[in-house]
């Protein structure tokens, strides 16, 4: 029923050693998201609750 798998060959390696150029669009998006006030994300406000 089970095949003989070699688990060392199934590992997913991620390259986390990269840099984003300073003129890349993602930096503009990041600055915009960082400029949003955190208090605007309160979960206690009524309009953030699911509708019944």
N, C-alpha and C positions, 0 to 999 in steps of 0.2 A: 504494500500500500504506500509506504513512504520511500522516496528515493534518497540516495546518499548525497546530501548537499554539503558543499564545503562553505561554511559560513563566512570565511575570510574573504571570499570573492563577492559577497553580496553587500559589502559595506559601501555606503554612499559617502564620498568625500566632497566637502564643500571648500571652495577657495574663498576664504574670508580676508585674504591679504590683497586688497585692491583699494584704489583711491579714485574718487570722483573729481573730475576737473572743476575748477572754481567757476567756470562759465556755463556749467551744465544746468539744464532746466530744473532738475530735481532740487537744486539749492534754492531757487525761487519758491518752489512749492513748500519746501521745508520752512523757509522764513515766514511764509504766509500762515502755515499751520501753527507755528510757534507764536504768531502774533494774536491768535484767537484767545480771549480770556478763558481761563479754566473754569471760572464760575458759570459759564454758559453751558456747561455739561452736567449740571446737577441732576441727579436722578429723582429728586424729590418733587420736581415740578410736574404739574398735572399733564402737560402736553408730551412728556416723555413716557408716561405710563401707557401700556397697551390698551386699546379700545376693546370693550366687551361686546 
